[in-house]
Amino acid sequence: MEKPIFVKRTPEKGLGIFAARDIRKDEVISQFTGPRVTIENLDEFPPEVVDHLFNVGTDEYLVAREPEVRTNHSCDPNAGIRGETLLVAMCDIPKDEEITFDYSMIMDDDWEMDCLCGSPLCRKRIGPYRNLPRELKERYRDYVPDWIRSR
């Protein structure tokens, strides 16, 4: 089955993934894949590698592959994660809309980065799931991996 996404350049964030057709709430959009790595110290890796890691457990990551690696962050996302690596629509997503998820949904380590998402709900920093406000965790409840929900 063909993935309902395509990659294109965004005005301010580089490449991103976009809906190739209308996508319905709770529909599986795609799946993050790649080799699994265990990292004791993120500082040992160059930023271009760290910036594209996908957390799948405490100190366990995927080196995400194309095209999913191009999924940008938003503090007001339209997609989330189910199971361990499935990208799922949190709402109906119209054709040609950029698909984003909140990177904090999968972050367990203490790594942080400035946020440039531009959303009116922007938190200005992307950090671990445990630091998200309770209300946001409730909103994300069905869209975070099982392993992180207990954090």
Residue frames as a rotation matrix with the C-alpha (Angstrom) as fourth column:
MET 1
0.578 0.816 0.000 0.00
0.816 -0.578 0.000 0.00
0.000 0.000 -1.000 0.00
GLU 2
-0.178 -0.636 0.751 1.33
0.598 -0.676 -0.431 3.42
0.782 0.372 0.500 -0.93
LYS 3
-0.468 -0.072 -0.881 1.98
0.833 -0.369 -0.412 5.84
-0.295 -0.927 0.232 1.91
PRO 4
0.503 0.764 0.404 -0.37
0.844 -0.534 -0.041 8.86
0.184 0.362 -0.914 1.92
ILE 5
0.631 -0.371 -0.681 2.54
0.185 -0.781 0.596 11.29
-0.753 -0.502 -0.425 2.27
PHE 6
0.570 -0.594 0.568 5.06
0.679 -0.048 -0.733 13.18
0.463 0.803 0.376 0.17
VAL 7
0.069 -0.671 -0.738 8.11
0.811 -0.393 0.434 15.27
-0.582 -0.628 0.517 1.01
LYS 8
0.400 -0.066 0.914 8.51
0.667 -0.663 -0.340 18.90
0.628 0.746 -0.222 0.03
ARG 9
-0.702 -0.713 0.004 10.33
0.572 -0.566 -0.594 22.00
0.425 -0.414 0.805 1.18
THR 10
0.420 0.766 -0.487 8.63
0.907 -0.372 0.196 24.15
-0.031 -0.524 -0.851 3.81
PRO 11
0.716 -0.111 0.689 9.06
0.172 -0.928 -0.329 27.93
0.676 0.355 -0.646 3.90
GLU 12
0.457 -0.485 0.745 10.97
-0.769 -0.637 0.057 27.96
0.448 -0.599 -0.664 7.21
LYS 13
0.490 -0.176 0.854 11.78
-0.671 0.549 0.498 24.41
-0.556 -0.817 0.151 8.40
GLY 14
-0.685 -0.718 -0.120 13.52
-0.624 0.495 0.605 22.74
-0.375 0.489 -0.787 5.48
LEU 15
-0.664 0.433 -0.609 11.90
-0.278 0.613 0.739 19.55
0.694 0.661 -0.287 4.24
GLY 16
-0.536 0.573 0.620 8.67
-0.682 0.138 -0.718 18.21
-0.497 -0.808 0.317 5.74
ILE 17
-0.917 0.341 0.208 6.08
0.398 0.814 0.424 15.54
-0.025 0.471 -0.882 5.04
PHE 18
-0.643 0.724 -0.250 2.66
-0.719 -0.683 -0.130 16.43
-0.265 0.096 0.959 3.66
ALA 19
-0.135 0.713 0.688 -0.65
-0.027 0.691 -0.722 14.65
-0.990 -0.116 -0.074 3.14
ALA 20
-0.972 -0.227 -0.055 -0.94
-0.080 0.100 0.992 13.25
-0.220 0.969 -0.115 -0.40
ARG 21
-0.384 0.923 -0.033 -4.69
0.224 0.128 0.966 12.85
0.895 0.364 -0.256 0.18
ASP 22
0.177 0.516 0.838 -7.21
-0.794 -0.429 0.431 13.55
0.582 -0.742 0.334 2.92
ILE 23
-0.639 -0.405 -0.653 -6.30
0.114 0.790 -0.602 11.54
0.760 -0.460 -0.459 6.03
ARG 24
0.414 0.902 0.125 -8.89
-0.118 -0.083 0.990 10.70
0.903 -0.424 0.072 8.68
LYS 25
0.131 -0.267 0.955 -8.47
-0.968 -0.244 0.065 10.98
0.216 -0.932 -0.291 12.45
ASP 26
0.310 -0.155 0.938 -6.79
-0.610 0.725 0.321 7.87
-0.730 -0.671 0.130 13.92
GLU 27
0.994 -0.044 -0.104 -5.68
-0.062 0.557 -0.828 6.63
0.095 0.829 0.551 10.49
VAL 28
0.338 -0.936 0.098 -2.15
0.440 0.249 0.863 5.19
-0.832 -0.248 0.496 10.39
ILE 29
0.809 -0.115 -0.576 -0.14
-0.464 -0.727 -0.507 7.54
-0.361 0.677 -0.641 8.20
SER 30
0.415 -0.767 -0.490 3.21
-0.429 0.310 -0.849 5.78
0.803 0.562 -0.200 8.15
GLN 31
0.961 -0.195 -0.195 5.78
0.271 0.542 0.795 3.98
-0.049 -0.817 0.574 10.31
PHE 32
0.513 -0.857 0.054 9.20
-0.858 -0.512 0.028 5.11
0.004 -0.060 -0.998 11.47
THR 33
0.958 -0.287 0.024 11.86
0.288 0.956 -0.055 2.56
-0.007 0.059 0.998 10.55
GLY 34
0.467 -0.878 0.110 15.63
-0.589 -0.401 -0.702 2.31
0.660 0.263 -0.704 10.75
PRO 35
-0.106 -0.591 -0.800 18.41
0.346 0.732 -0.586 0.59
0.932 -0.339 0.127 12.64
ARG 36
0.923 0.385 -0.024 18.11
0.114 -0.213 0.970 0.54
0.368 -0.898 -0.240 16.44
VAL 37
-0.172 -0.983 0.066 20.93
0.209 -0.102 -0.973 1.99
0.963 -0.154 0.223 18.47
THR 38
0.730 0.246 -0.637 21.58
0.667 -0.058 0.743 2.29
0.146 -0.968 -0.206 22.17
ILE 39
0.040 -0.682 0.730 23.29
0.254 -0.700 -0.667 5.49
0.966 0.212 0.145 23.17
GLU 40
0.137 -0.067 -0.988 24.70
0.986 0.104 0.130 6.16
0.094 -0.992 0.081 26.62
ASN 41
-0.162 -0.260 -0.952 25.81
0.410 -0.895 0.175 9.70
-0.898 -0.362 0.252 25.82
LEU 42
0.706 0.544 0.454 24.15
0.634 -0.197 -0.748 11.74
-0.317 0.816 -0.484 23.09
ASP 43
0.709 -0.486 -0.511 27.10
-0.418 -0.873 0.252 14.15
-0.568 0.035 -0.822 23.17
GLU 44
-0.205 -0.831 0.517 29.21
0.020 0.524 0.851 11.48
-0.979 0.184 -0.091 21.42
PHE 45
-0.100 0.279 0.955 27.24
0.931 0.366 -0.009 11.92
-0.352 0.888 -0.297 18.18
PRO 46
-0.961 -0.247 0.124 27.18
0.276 -0.872 0.404 14.86
0.008 0.423 0.906 15.77
PRO 47
-0.580 0.772 -0.261 24.07
-0.323 -0.512 -0.796 17.08
-0.748 -0.378 0.546 15.92
GLU 48
-0.332 0.476 -0.815 22.91
-0.935 -0.053 0.350 16.00
0.123 0.878 0.462 12.46
VAL 49
-0.649 0.126 -0.751 22.59
0.061 0.992 0.114 12.42
0.759 0.029 -0.651 13.79
VAL 50
-0.881 0.290 -0.375 21.11
0.408 0.062 -0.911 13.34
-0.241 -0.955 -0.173 17.19
ASP 51
-0.651 0.638 -0.411 18.56
-0.593 -0.766 -0.249 15.65
-0.474 0.081 0.877 15.57
HIS 52
-0.147 0.600 -0.786 17.12
-0.883 0.279 0.377 12.72
0.446 0.750 0.489 13.62
LEU 53
-0.960 -0.150 -0.237 17.00
-0.027 0.891 -0.453 10.02
0.279 -0.429 -0.859 16.29
PHE 54
0.004 0.999 0.046 13.58
-0.603 -0.034 0.797 8.59
0.798 -0.031 0.602 17.12
ASN 55
-0.663 -0.276 0.696 13.27
-0.749 0.260 -0.610 7.45
-0.013 -0.925 -0.379 20.76
VAL 56
0.047 0.680 -0.732 11.79
-0.443 0.671 0.594 3.91
0.895 0.296 0.333 21.09
GLY 57
0.688 0.140 -0.712 12.70
0.540 0.556 0.632 3.30
0.484 -0.819 0.307 24.74
THR 58
0.903 -0.424 -0.065 14.89
-0.220 -0.589 0.778 4.56
-0.368 -0.689 -0.625 27.52
ASP 59
0.008 -0.985 -0.172 18.30
-0.584 -0.144 0.799 5.08
-0.811 0.094 -0.577 25.88
GLU 60
-0.429 -0.099 0.898 17.10
0.553 0.757 0.348 3.22
-0.714 0.646 -0.270 22.76
TYR 61
-0.017 0.309 -0.951 16.62
-0.478 -0.838 -0.264 4.93
-0.878 0.450 0.162 19.40
LEU 62
0.495 0.081 0.865 15.91
0.742 0.479 -0.469 4.41
-0.452 0.874 0.177 15.73
VAL 63
-0.664 -0.549 -0.508 18.09
0.021 -0.693 0.721 6.17
-0.748 0.468 0.471 13.21
ALA 64
0.258 0.965 0.052 14.96
0.098 0.028 -0.995 7.16
-0.961 0.262 -0.088 11.27
ARG 65
-0.635 -0.406 0.657 14.81
0.612 0.254 0.749 6.63
-0.471 0.878 0.087 7.52
GLU 66
-0.844 0.341 -0.414 13.24
-0.512 -0.743 0.432 8.56
-0.160 0.576 0.801 4.65
PRO 67
-0.244 0.066 0.968 10.63
0.313 -0.939 0.143 9.86
0.918 0.338 0.208 4.29
GLU 68
0.631 0.635 -0.446 9.51
0.591 -0.021 0.807 9.77
0.503 -0.773 -0.388 7.95
VAL 69
-0.165 -0.787 -0.594 12.75
0.970 -0.239 0.048 11.37
-0.180 -0.568 0.803 9.15
ARG 70
-0.793 -0.110 0.599 11.47
0.365 -0.873 0.323 14.55
0.487 0.475 0.733 7.46
THR 71
0.293 0.943 -0.161 8.49
0.706 -0.099 0.702 14.81
0.645 -0.319 -0.694 9.85
ASN 72
-0.521 -0.480 0.706 8.76
0.002 -0.827 -0.562 18.19
0.854 -0.291 0.432 11.55
HIS 73
-0.662 0.211 -0.720 7.89
0.749 0.141 -0.647 19.11
-0.035 -0.967 -0.251 15.12
SER 74
-0.313 0.535 0.785 4.96
-0.091 -0.839 0.536 21.26
0.945 0.097 0.312 16.17
CYS 75
-0.995 0.058 0.078 3.76
-0.081 -0.040 -0.996 22.26
-0.055 -0.998 0.044 19.63
ASP 76
-0.074 0.997 0.000 0.26
-0.649 -0.048 -0.760 21.94
-0.757 -0.057 0.650 18.09
PRO 77
-0.881 -0.473 -0.030 0.65
-0.340 0.587 0.735 18.70
-0.330 0.658 -0.677 16.11
ASN 78
0.124 0.919 -0.373 -1.84
-0.992 0.104 -0.073 16.96
-0.028 0.379 0.925 13.86
ALA 79
0.476 -0.027 -0.879 -0.24
-0.236 0.959 -0.157 13.52
0.847 0.282 0.450 14.31
GLY 80
0.340 -0.369 0.865 1.09
-0.923 0.047 0.383 11.37
-0.182 -0.928 -0.325 17.13
ILE 81
-0.564 -0.649 -0.510 2.63
-0.677 0.718 -0.165 7.97
0.473 0.252 -0.844 17.78
ARG 82
0.618 0.687 0.382 0.87
-0.786 0.562 0.260 4.67
-0.036 -0.461 0.887 18.48
GLY 83
0.911 -0.369 -0.183 2.47
0.361 0.929 -0.076 1.42
0.198 0.003 0.980 19.46
GLU 84
0.281 -0.896 -0.344 6.16
0.658 -0.081 0.748 2.09
-0.698 -0.437 0.567 19.16
THR 85
-0.674 -0.715 -0.186 6.66
0.273 -0.475 0.837 3.68
-0.687 0.513 0.515 15.76
LEU 86
-0.243 0.652 0.718 3.33
0.967 0.106 0.231 4.24
0.074 0.750 -0.657 13.97
LEU 87
-0.978 0.007 -0.208 2.56
-0.003 -1.000 -0.015 7.81
-0.208 -0.014 0.978 12.90
VAL 88
-0.385 0.921 0.051 -1.19
0.923 0.383 0.044 8.33
0.021 0.064 -0.998 13.40
ALA 89
-0.504 0.294 0.812 -3.50
0.163 -0.891 0.424 11.26
0.848 0.346 0.402 12.62
MET 90
-0.851 0.196 -0.487 -4.75
0.476 -0.103 -0.874 13.05
-0.222 -0.975 -0.005 15.76
CYS 91
-0.048 0.834 -0.549 -7.40
-0.169 -0.549 -0.819 14.84
-0.984 0.054 0.167 13.68
ASP 92
0.694 0.269 0.668 -8.61
0.615 0.262 -0.744 14.91
-0.375 0.927 0.016 10.10
ILE 93
-0.224 -0.831 -0.510 -5.73
0.084 -0.537 0.839 16.16
-0.971 0.145 0.190 7.94
PRO 94
0.796 0.571 -0.202 -6.63
-0.124 -0.172 -0.977 17.68
-0.593 0.802 -0.066 4.56
LYS 95
0.569 -0.550 0.611 -4.67
0.822 0.415 -0.391 16.95
-0.038 0.725 0.688 1.42
ASP 96
0.245 -0.655 0.715 -1.48
0.452 -0.575 -0.681 19.05
0.858 0.490 0.155 1.10
GLU 97
0.826 0.007 0.564 -1.32
-0.456 -0.581 0.675 19.97
0.332 -0.814 -0.476 4.83
GLU 98
-0.265 -0.960 -0.094 2.02
-0.577 0.235 -0.782 19.45
0.773 -0.153 -0.616 6.55
ILE 99
0.741 0.405 -0.535 2.01
0.119 0.705 0.699 16.49
0.660 -0.582 0.474 8.95
THR 100
-0.236 -0.799 0.552 3.75
-0.532 -0.369 -0.762 17.18
0.813 -0.474 -0.338 12.27
PHE 101
0.582 0.377 -0.721 4.12
0.492 0.543 0.681 15.58
0.648 -0.751 0.131 15.67
ASP 102
0.747 -0.312 0.587 5.40
-0.614 -0.662 0.429 16.91
0.255 -0.681 -0.687 18.99
TYR 103
0.021 -0.840 -0.542 8.91
-0.276 0.516 -0.811 15.53
0.961 0.167 -0.221 19.42
SER 104
-0.523 -0.191 0.830 8.34
-0.836 -0.072 -0.544 15.55
0.164 -0.979 -0.122 23.19
MET 105
0.579 0.815 0.020 5.89
-0.812 0.575 0.101 12.67
0.070 -0.075 0.995 22.64
ILE 106
0.856 -0.295 -0.424 8.89
0.160 0.932 -0.325 10.34
0.491 0.210 0.845 22.26
MET 107
0.015 -0.932 0.362 11.60
-0.264 -0.352 -0.898 12.02
0.964 -0.083 -0.252 24.36
ASP 108
0.855 0.210 -0.474 12.79
0.342 0.458 0.820 10.40
0.389 -0.864 0.320 27.56
ASP 109
-0.056 -0.956 -0.289 16.33
0.976 0.008 -0.217 11.77
0.210 -0.294 0.932 27.80
ASP 110
0.262 0.101 -0.960 17.35
0.622 -0.778 0.088 15.24
-0.738 -0.620 -0.266 28.98
TRP 111
-0.739 -0.520 0.429 18.24
0.650 -0.380 0.658 16.52
-0.179 0.765 0.618 25.50
GLU 112
0.304 0.821 -0.483 16.48
0.511 -0.568 -0.645 19.77
-0.804 -0.051 -0.593 24.60
MET 113
-0.660 -0.477 0.580 16.34
0.750 -0.376 0.544 22.11
-0.042 0.794 0.606 21.63
ASP 114
-0.704 0.417 -0.575 14.86
-0.276 -0.907 -0.319 25.48
-0.654 -0.066 0.754 20.77
CYS 115
-0.145 0.749 0.647 11.48
0.785 0.485 -0.386 25.28
-0.603 0.451 -0.658 19.07
LEU 116
-0.838 -0.129 -0.530 10.85
-0.203 -0.828 0.522 27.21
-0.506 0.545 0.668 15.88
CYS 117
-0.606 0.616 0.503 7.45
0.738 0.672 0.066 25.71
-0.297 0.411 -0.862 15.02
GLY 118
-0.962 0.176 0.210 5.70
-0.062 -0.886 0.460 29.08
0.267 0.429 0.863 14.86
SER 119
-0.202 0.934 -0.294 2.47
0.668 0.351 0.656 27.79
0.716 -0.063 -0.695 16.41
PRO 120
0.093 0.320 0.943 0.56
-0.463 -0.824 0.325 30.16
0.881 -0.467 0.071 18.69
LEU 121
0.950 0.285 0.126 0.87
-0.255 0.479 0.840 27.32
0.179 -0.830 0.528 21.25
CYS 122
0.333 -0.905 -0.264 4.68
0.106 0.314 -0.944 27.15
0.937 0.286 0.200 20.90
ARG 123
0.927 -0.059 -0.371 6.46
0.376 0.148 0.915 26.26
0.001 -0.987 0.160 24.17
LYS 124
0.750 -0.661 -0.030 9.79
-0.645 -0.721 -0.252 27.70
0.145 0.208 -0.967 22.83
ARG 125
-0.436 -0.869 0.231 11.71
-0.892 0.452 0.018 24.58
-0.121 -0.198 -0.973 24.00
ILE 126
0.542 0.472 -0.696 11.35
-0.532 0.833 0.152 20.94
0.651 0.288 0.702 23.05
GLY 127
-0.476 -0.689 0.547 12.20
-0.860 0.235 -0.453 18.64
0.184 -0.686 -0.704 25.93
PRO 128
-0.975 -0.007 -0.222 11.29
0.019 0.993 -0.117 15.32
0.221 -0.119 -0.968 27.57
TYR 129
-0.232 0.959 -0.161 7.71
0.184 0.206 0.961 14.07
0.955 0.193 -0.224 27.84
ARG 130
-0.106 0.184 -0.977 7.88
0.957 0.284 -0.050 14.08
0.269 -0.941 -0.206 31.64
ASN 131
-0.791 -0.283 -0.542 8.20
0.461 -0.858 -0.226 17.88
-0.401 -0.429 0.809 31.62
LEU 132
-0.693 0.609 0.386 5.02
0.170 -0.383 0.908 18.47
0.701 0.695 0.161 29.62
PRO 133
-0.663 0.543 0.515 2.08
-0.749 -0.472 -0.466 20.04
-0.010 -0.695 0.719 31.47
ARG 134
-0.721 0.424 0.548 -0.53
0.053 0.822 -0.567 17.57
-0.691 -0.380 -0.615 32.73
GLU 135
0.286 0.900 -0.330 -3.19
-0.305 -0.241 -0.921 19.03
-0.908 0.364 0.205 30.39
LEU 136
0.111 -0.334 -0.936 -0.99
-0.993 -0.064 -0.096 18.41
-0.028 0.940 -0.339 27.35
LYS 137
-0.900 -0.414 0.135 -0.25
-0.421 0.907 -0.025 14.86
-0.112 -0.080 -0.991 28.46
GLU 138
-0.288 0.881 0.375 -4.00
0.063 0.408 -0.911 14.30
-0.956 -0.238 -0.173 28.69
ARG 139
0.466 0.427 -0.775 -4.49
-0.683 -0.383 -0.622 15.68
-0.562 0.819 0.113 25.15
TYR 140
-0.146 -0.668 -0.730 -1.73
-0.953 0.294 -0.079 13.37
0.267 0.684 -0.679 23.89
ARG 141
-0.023 0.088 0.996 -2.89
-0.763 0.642 -0.074 10.34
-0.646 -0.761 0.052 25.92
ASP 142
0.669 0.382 0.637 -3.82
0.042 0.837 -0.546 8.18
-0.742 0.392 0.544 22.91
TYR 143
0.956 -0.286 0.070 -0.93
0.023 -0.164 -0.986 9.42
0.294 0.944 -0.151 20.77
VAL 144
0.181 -0.941 0.285 2.24
-0.979 -0.199 -0.034 8.60
0.089 -0.273 -0.958 22.71
PRO 145
-0.193 -0.311 -0.930 4.07
-0.347 0.909 -0.232 5.26
0.918 0.278 -0.283 22.72
ASP 146
0.749 0.533 -0.395 3.10
0.094 0.504 0.859 2.84
0.656 -0.680 0.327 25.47
TRP 147
0.120 -0.795 -0.595 6.62
0.886 0.356 -0.297 2.86
0.447 -0.492 0.747 26.92
ILE 148
-0.781 -0.499 0.376 6.59
0.330 -0.840 -0.430 6.59
0.531 -0.212 0.821 27.56
ARG 149
0.089 0.935 0.343 3.01
-0.040 -0.341 0.939 6.98
0.995 -0.097 0.007 28.80
SER 150
0.653 0.164 -0.739 4.04
0.646 0.388 0.658 5.82
0.395 -0.907 0.147 32.29
ARG 151
-0.427 -0.904 0.020 6.71
0.790 -0.384 -0.478 8.55
0.440 -0.189 0.878 32.56
